[in-house]
Amino acid sequence: MFFRKKLKRVLTDPKKAEERFAKTMEEMPPEKGDRLAMILAALIVFVPAILVIFAVFGVVLYFFFFRHF
């Protein structure tokens, strides 16, 4: 496995991982535009996936209800 050492460090003791994360956040707090960047990144990831799901749903509905033989 590629990241065995990192996985072992995180999974063996969750309390230490949480403490390490809290320490990192104290040392390096989020900057001014980080929240907007995270929201935009989430939109870029999730909106196309949701559109694909809706498109598949729409095609299925079309073939079941609106297609004339």
N, CA, C and O atoms as a MOPAC input file, in Angstrom:
PM7 MOZYME 1SCF
protein

 N      0.84500 1    -1.16700 1     0.00000 1
 C      0.00000 1     0.00000 1     0.00000 1
 C      0.89400 1     1.23500 1     0.00000 1
 O      1.94700 1     1.24900 1     0.63800 1
 N      0.46500 1     2.27700 1    -0.72300 1
 C      1.29600 1     3.45600 1    -0.89700 1
 C      1.42900 1     4.29500 1     0.37400 1
 O      2.52800 1     4.72900 1     0.71600 1
 N      0.33200 1     4.52100 1     1.06600 1
 C      0.33600 1     5.44100 1     2.20300 1
 C      0.14900 1     4.69800 1     3.52400 1
 O     -0.55800 1     5.18200 1     4.40800 1
 N      0.75600 1     3.56500 1     3.66400 1
 C      0.57300 1     2.74100 1     4.85100 1
 C      0.96400 1     3.49900 1     6.12400 1
 O      0.25300 1     3.41900 1     7.12600 1
 N      2.06700 1     4.22200 1     6.09900 1
 C      2.54700 1     4.92700 1     7.27800 1
 C      1.56200 1     6.03200 1     7.69300 1
 O      1.27300 1     6.19800 1     8.87800 1
 N      1.06000 1     6.77100 1     6.72400 1
 C      0.11000 1     7.83800 1     7.03000 1
 C     -1.21000 1     7.27100 1     7.53400 1
 O     -1.78300 1     7.79100 1     8.49100 1
 N     -1.69600 1     6.21000 1     6.89900 1
 C     -2.93700 1     5.59800 1     7.35000 1
 C     -2.80000 1     5.04300 1     8.76100 1
 O     -3.70500 1     5.19600 1     9.58200 1
 N     -1.69400 1     4.41200 1     9.04000 1
 C     -1.47000 1     3.85700 1    10.36900 1
 C     -1.45200 1     4.96600 1    11.41500 1
 O     -2.00800 1     4.81200 1    12.50200 1
 N     -0.80900 1     6.08500 1    11.08200 1
 C     -0.71000 1     7.20300 1    12.01200 1
 C     -2.09000 1     7.78000 1    12.31800 1
 O     -2.36700 1     8.14800 1    13.46000 1
 N     -2.94200 1     7.86100 1    11.32800 1
 C     -4.26200 1     8.46000 1    11.52600 1
 C     -5.24400 1     7.48000 1    12.14700 1
 O     -6.02000 1     7.86100 1    13.02300 1
 N     -5.22700 1     6.23200 1    11.71400 1
 C     -6.24200 1     5.28300 1    12.14900 1
 C     -5.95700 1     4.63900 1    13.50000 1
 O     -6.89000 1     4.17000 1    14.15300 1
 N     -4.72300 1     4.60000 1    13.93500 1
 C     -4.43300 1     3.90900 1    15.18600 1
 C     -4.90000 1     4.69300 1    16.39800 1
 O     -5.39300 1     4.09400 1    17.35400 1
 N     -4.76300 1     6.00600 1    16.39200 1
 C     -5.16100 1     6.79900 1    17.55200 1
 C     -5.90600 1     8.04700 1    17.09700 1
 O     -5.28000 1     9.05500 1    16.77000 1
 N     -7.24000 1     7.99100 1    17.07200 1
 C     -8.00900 1     9.13400 1    16.57600 1
 C     -7.85300 1    10.38600 1    17.44100 1
 O     -7.91900 1    11.50200 1    16.92600 1
 N     -7.64900 1    10.21500 1    18.74200 1
 C     -7.48600 1    11.38700 1    19.61300 1
 C     -6.24200 1    12.18300 1    19.22900 1
 O     -6.27400 1    13.41200 1    19.18300 1
 N     -5.15000 1    11.47600 1    18.95600 1
 C     -3.92500 1    12.15900 1    18.55200 1
 C     -4.11600 1    12.85100 1    17.21000 1
 O     -3.59600 1    13.94600 1    16.99300 1
 N     -4.85600 1    12.22000 1    16.31500 1
 C     -5.10800 1    12.82800 1    15.00900 1
 C     -5.93200 1    14.10600 1    15.16900 1
 O     -5.66500 1    15.10500 1    14.50200 1
 N     -6.92600 1    14.07600 1    16.04600 1
 C     -7.73500 1    15.26900 1    16.28400 1
 C     -6.90200 1    16.37700 1    16.91300 1
 O     -7.02800 1    17.54300 1    16.53900 1
 N     -6.04600 1    16.01200 1    17.87400 1
 C     -5.18200 1    17.00700 1    18.50600 1
 C     -4.21800 1    17.61700 1    17.48600 1
 O     -3.98200 1    18.82500 1    17.49100 1
 N     -3.67000 1    16.78200 1    16.62400 1
 C     -2.75500 1    17.26300 1    15.59600 1
 C     -3.47600 1    18.20500 1    14.63300 1
 O     -2.91200 1    19.21900 1    14.22100 1
 N     -4.71900 1    17.87700 1    14.27300 1
 C     -5.50700 1    18.73800 1    13.38800 1
 C     -5.80900 1    20.07600 1    14.06400 1
 O     -5.69600 1    21.12800 1    13.43400 1
 N     -6.19300 1    20.04200 1    15.34600 1
 C     -6.47800 1    21.28100 1    16.07200 1
 C     -5.22100 1    22.14600 1    16.16300 1
 O     -5.29100 1    23.36500 1    16.00900 1
 N     -4.08600 1    21.52200 1    16.40900 1
 C     -2.82500 1    22.26100 1    16.48900 1
 C     -2.49100 1    22.90600 1    15.14400 1
 O     -2.05600 1    24.05600 1    15.09400 1
 N     -2.69200 1    22.17100 1    14.07100 1
 C     -2.43200 1    22.70500 1    12.73900 1
 C     -3.35800 1    23.88400 1    12.43400 1
 O     -2.92300 1    24.88000 1    11.85500 1
 N     -4.61900 1    23.77700 1    12.81600 1
 C     -5.56700 1    24.86500 1    12.57300 1
 C     -5.21400 1    26.10600 1    13.38700 1
 O     -5.42200 1    27.22800 1    12.92500 1
 N     -4.67900 1    25.91200 1    14.60300 1
 C     -4.25800 1    27.06100 1    15.40800 1
 C     -3.04300 1    27.73800 1    14.78400 1
 O     -2.95100 1    28.96600 1    14.76400 1
 N     -2.12700 1    26.94500 1    14.28200 1
 C     -0.91200 1    27.50100 1    13.69300 1
 C     -1.18600 1    28.20500 1    12.37100 1
 O     -0.56100 1    29.21600 1    12.05300 1
 N     -2.12600 1    27.66100 1    11.60600 1
 C     -2.39100 1    28.19700 1    10.28000 1
 C     -3.90500 1    28.34400 1    10.08400 1
 O     -4.53600 1    27.47900 1     9.47700 1
 N     -4.49400 1    29.44100 1    10.59600 1
 C     -5.94500 1    29.60900 1    10.46100 1
 C     -6.33800 1    29.86000 1     9.00900 1
 O     -5.50500 1    30.26700 1     8.20000 1
 N     -7.61000 1    29.61600 1     8.67700 1
 C     -8.07600 1    29.85800 1     7.30300 1
 C     -7.94900 1    31.33700 1     6.93600 1
 O     -8.11900 1    32.21800 1     7.77800 1
 N     -7.65200 1    31.58400 1     5.68300 1
 C     -7.50600 1    32.95800 1     5.21100 1
 C     -8.85400 1    33.52200 1     4.78700 1
 O     -9.88300 1    32.85200 1     4.87100 1
 N     -8.82400 1    34.76600 1     4.33100 1
 C    -10.05300 1    35.49500 1     4.03000 1
 C    -10.90500 1    34.81300 1     2.95700 1
 O    -12.11800 1    34.69500 1     3.13500 1
 N    -10.32500 1    34.37000 1     1.87600 1
 C    -11.09300 1    33.82400 1     0.75500 1
 C    -11.23100 1    32.31800 1     0.75700 1
 O    -11.71500 1    31.74000 1    -0.21700 1
 N    -10.81400 1    31.66900 1     1.83600 1
 C    -10.84100 1    30.20700 1     1.85700 1
 C    -12.25600 1    29.63800 1     1.82700 1
 O    -12.50300 1    28.63000 1     1.16500 1
 N    -13.18200 1    30.27400 1     2.53500 1
 C    -14.55400 1    29.75800 1     2.57700 1
 C    -15.18700 1    29.82000 1     1.18200 1
 O    -15.82000 1    28.86300 1     0.73600 1
 N    -15.01000 1    30.94500 1     0.50900 1
 C    -15.54100 1    31.08000 1    -0.85200 1
 C    -14.90000 1    30.05700 1    -1.78600 1
 O    -15.58000 1    29.47400 1    -2.63000 1
 N    -13.60300 1    29.84000 1    -1.63700 1
 C    -12.91400 1    28.86600 1    -2.48500 1
 C    -13.45900 1    27.45700 1    -2.24500 1
 O    -13.63300 1    26.68900 1    -3.19100 1
 N    -13.72500 1    27.11900 1    -0.99000 1
 C    -14.27400 1    25.79100 1    -0.69500 1
 C    -15.67600 1    25.63000 1    -1.26000 1
 O    -16.02200 1    24.56500 1    -1.77000 1
 N    -16.49100 1    26.68700 1    -1.17400 1
 C    -17.85100 1    26.62200 1    -1.71400 1
 C    -17.80900 1    26.47000 1    -3.23300 1
 O    -18.54300 1    25.65800 1    -3.79600 1
 N    -16.96400 1    27.24000 1    -3.89000 1
 C    -16.85300 1    27.13600 1    -5.34600 1
 C    -16.32200 1    25.77200 1    -5.77900 1
 O    -16.78000 1    25.21400 1    -6.77600 1
 N    -15.36500 1    25.23800 1    -5.03700 1
 C    -14.84400 1    23.90900 1    -5.36000 1
 C    -15.92800 1    22.84900 1    -5.20400 1
 O    -16.03600 1    21.93900 1    -6.02700 1
 N    -16.73200 1    22.96800 1    -4.14800 1
 C    -17.82300 1    22.01000 1    -3.95500 1
 C    -18.83400 1    22.11300 1    -5.09000 1
 O    -19.32900 1    21.09400 1    -5.57300 1
 N    -19.14300 1    23.32400 1    -5.51600 1
 C    -20.08000 1    23.49500 1    -6.63200 1
 C    -19.52900 1    22.89900 1    -7.91700 1
 O    -20.26100 1    22.26000 1    -8.67200 1
 N    -18.24100 1    23.10600 1    -8.16800 1
 C    -17.62300 1    22.56600 1    -9.37600 1
 C    -17.66200 1    21.04200 1    -9.36800 1
 O    -17.76400 1    20.41900 1   -10.42500 1
 N    -17.58200 1    20.44000 1    -8.19100 1
 C    -17.58300 1    18.97500 1    -8.09700 1
 C    -19.00100 1    18.41700 1    -8.13700 1
 O    -19.26400 1    17.45700 1    -8.86000 1
 N    -19.92100 1    19.00800 1    -7.36900 1
 C    -21.22700 1    18.39300 1    -7.18100 1
 C    -22.25700 1    18.75900 1    -8.23900 1
 O    -23.09900 1    17.92600 1    -8.57100 1
 N    -22.22500 1    19.95800 1    -8.77400 1
 C    -23.24300 1    20.36400 1    -9.74300 1
 C    -23.20700 1    19.50100 1   -11.01100 1
 O    -24.27000 1    19.06500 1   -11.45100 1
 N    -22.06000 1    19.23200 1   -11.61500 1
 C    -22.08100 1    18.35200 1   -12.79400 1
 C    -22.58300 1    16.94100 1   -12.47500 1
 O    -23.28600 1    16.33400 1   -13.28200 1
 N    -22.22500 1    16.42700 1   -11.31000 1
 C    -22.69600 1    15.09000 1   -10.93900 1
 C    -24.21200 1    15.07900 1   -10.77400 1
 O    -24.87800 1    14.14600 1   -11.22200 1
 N    -24.75600 1    16.09900 1   -10.14100 1
 C    -26.20800 1    16.19100 1    -9.96400 1
 C    -26.89700 1    16.35900 1   -11.31700 1
 O    -27.95500 1    15.77100 1   -11.54400 1
 N    -26.31600 1    17.15000 1   -12.21700 1
 C    -26.90100 1    17.31300 1   -13.54400 1
 C    -26.92300 1    16.00200 1   -14.31800 1
 O    -27.88800 1    15.72500 1   -15.03100 1
 N    -25.88000 1    15.19300 1   -14.18900 1
 C    -25.84700 1    13.88800 1   -14.85300 1
 C    -26.94000 1    12.98900 1   -14.28600 1
 O    -27.62600 1    12.29900 1   -15.04000 1
 N    -27.10700 1    12.99100 1   -12.97600 1
 C    -28.15400 1    12.17400 1   -12.35200 1
 C    -29.52900 1    12.61900 1   -12.84200 1
 O    -30.36500 1    11.78400 1   -13.18500 1
 N    -29.76900 1    13.93600 1   -12.87700 1
 C    -31.05400 1    14.43300 1   -13.37400 1
 C    -31.25600 1    14.09000 1   -14.84500 1
 O    -32.37600 1    13.78600 1   -15.25500 1
 N    -30.20700 1    14.13100 1   -15.63800 1
 C    -30.32200 1    13.79000 1   -17.05600 1
 C    -30.69800 1    12.32000 1   -17.22400 1
 O    -31.55800 1    11.98700 1   -18.03800 1
 N    -30.06400 1    11.45200 1   -16.46600 1
 C    -30.40800 1    10.02300 1   -16.53500 1
 C    -31.85100 1     9.82100 1   -16.09900 1
 O    -32.58800 1     9.06600 1   -16.73200 1
 N    -32.25500 1    10.47600 1   -15.04100 1
 C    -33.62800 1    10.37900 1   -14.56000 1
 C    -34.60200 1    10.89100 1   -15.62600 1
 O    -35.65200 1    10.28900 1   -15.85100 1
 N    -34.25600 1    11.99000 1   -16.27300 1
 C    -35.11600 1    12.53000 1   -17.31700 1
 C    -35.23300 1    11.60800 1   -18.51400 1
 O    -36.31800 1    11.46500 1   -19.07800 1
 N    -34.13200 1    10.97900 1   -18.91500 1
 C    -34.17400 1    10.03700 1   -20.04100 1
 C    -35.03700 1     8.83300 1   -19.69200 1
 O    -35.81200 1     8.36100 1   -20.52400 1
 N    -34.90800 1     8.34000 1   -18.48500 1
 C    -35.73600 1     7.20500 1   -18.06200 1
 C    -37.20300 1     7.59900 1   -18.07100 1
 O    -38.04000 1     6.83800 1   -18.55600 1
 N    -37.53100 1     8.77600 1   -17.54200 1
 C    -38.92500 1     9.23200 1   -17.57700 1
 C    -39.42900 1     9.39900 1   -19.00300 1
 O    -40.57200 1     9.05900 1   -19.30800 1
 N    -38.58100 1     9.91900 1   -19.86700 1
 C    -38.96500 1    10.08700 1   -21.26700 1
 C    -39.32500 1     8.74000 1   -21.90100 1
 O    -40.35100 1     8.61800 1   -22.57000 1
 N    -38.48600 1     7.74400 1   -21.68800 1
 C    -38.74400 1     6.44800 1   -22.31400 1
 C    -39.94700 1     5.73600 1   -21.70500 1
 O    -40.60900 1     4.95600 1   -22.38800 1
 N    -40.23700 1     5.98900 1   -20.44200 1
 C    -41.38900 1     5.31600 1   -19.83400 1
 C    -42.70300 1     6.02000 1   -20.11600 1
 O    -43.71900 1     5.34900 1   -20.29500 1
 N    -42.72400 1     7.35200 1   -20.16400 1
 C    -43.98800 1     8.04800 1   -20.20000 1
 C    -44.25700 1     8.84600 1   -21.46500 1
 O    -45.41800 1     8.96600 1   -21.85700 1
 N    -43.25200 1     9.39300 1   -22.11800 1
 C    -43.49000 1    10.33400 1   -23.18500 1
 C    -43.16100 1     9.80800 1   -24.58700 1
 O    -43.41300 1    10.49300 1   -25.57800 1
 N    -42.62400 1     8.64600 1   -24.67100 1
 C    -42.25900 1     8.11400 1   -25.99000 1
 C    -43.47900 1     7.41600 1   -26.58600 1
 O    -44.12300 1     6.58900 1   -25.94000 1
 N    -43.77000 1     7.76500 1   -27.80400 1
 C    -44.91400 1     7.16900 1   -28.48300 1
 C    -44.42100 1     6.08000 1   -29.44000 1
 O    -43.44400 1     6.26800 1   -30.16500 1
 N    -45.08000 1     4.99700 1   -29.42800 1
 C    -44.67400 1     3.86400 1   -30.26900 1
 C    -45.25100 1     3.95000 1   -31.63100 1
 O    -45.00600 1     3.07400 1   -32.46100 1

